[in-house]
Each structure stands twice: as structure tokens, then as C-alpha cells.
């Protein structure tokens, strides 16, 4: 049953043209950890262990892999600081800020979905 205030017709009309960009977006952000990492970095630069603690439940190997994927997709910048021992810091890129509305929409939909599915 469709909600009366949501108009899907333009999306349905162009769905074939939408498929590739949607697949690209899902590929760049897929998995359990990429969005939580991006949320953790939204408050500013973090070192690896800070990210690991803030995201919670992620192994170092998985965090490393996800950071490399996010860096490849130009969503995270890795900087090696000139310290001893060397310190590595991760931060959002300018391209990351284009995700702002997407992240807010996902948060809003996630709250609605949680309420619909489990009632809280």
C-alpha cells in the first residue's frame, strides 16, 4: 500500500536510467561498517584506534579494509602525520559532504523502519 504523500511516478518512469547510479552508490557504501565509519568521522578526524572504539564491534582487519574502500571511493582521506612513532589520521573528504543529505535521510528512514518493525 502506497503512502498518499509519496510520489513514485517520476522514479518509476526513469527506473532503467536509475539502476546504474543506484548500484554505484550501494557499491561505494555497501556493508555493515561503511556508514558507521562515516558517521564516526563526521565529528572530525580520528586515528585508527579512536575509530575502532567509536564504531564498536569491528575487527582491526575489517576496519582497515573498509577504510581502504572508502579511501578508494574518495570518501575518506588518510594522512600520515610527521610524528614518532608515525600517526595516521582519517577524515572526511570534500566529496564526503555530498553524503550529508543521504545520511540524514537514512537516519530518518531507519527510525521510521525501527518503529514500524519493532514498535520503538
Secondary structure, 3 states (H helix, E strand, C coil): CCCCCCCCHHHHHCHHHHHHHHHHHHHHHCCCCHHHHHHHHCCCCEEHHHHHHHHCCCCHHHHHHHHHHHHHCCCEEEEEECCCCCEEEEEECCHHHHHHHHHHHHHHHHHHHHHHHHCC
